[in-house]
């Protein structure tokens, strides 16, 4: 794999539409840019526009670059995230993401 750099806050992303069953309210749009995808590790940039959606998580560490969100974890905590925050999500956690301001993050997923 070659060495390279991308501008994380302005990198153009590719649409990665949500399954309609995940949309709770609004018209949230999701897009991504994959930096690395191996059997053991996936790293990329993820963006979610304002709105509310649900997900079932994988083991992930993320760093919020911009935007604000509330992440409600079923039978768990409610997380408030914004620029500079580092979060950890556990595989199997059922979450509801309320995006207050378009959220962009770097994700690191282990398999």
C-alpha angles and dihedrals in degrees: 000000000000124000115252146149130222128192098250096197097047105024112133109247133205121240113256103182120216118239103257089237088065095058112097099172142346123019103285117186123202126201135173145191116205115218099172135002119178133147090267105033143028122190129178152123119275129189131188122185124219115299140075128280140159132230144173106230135225124208101290143161116198140181119209112226098179142350134040134261145168114223114197113199113203108244088001144070131315109235125205111202135184141151113329096015119132116209138188124209125191123224112260096021111141108222140183114207117204106189110201095176123016104282124217121183143166111235132200115193124187124202 
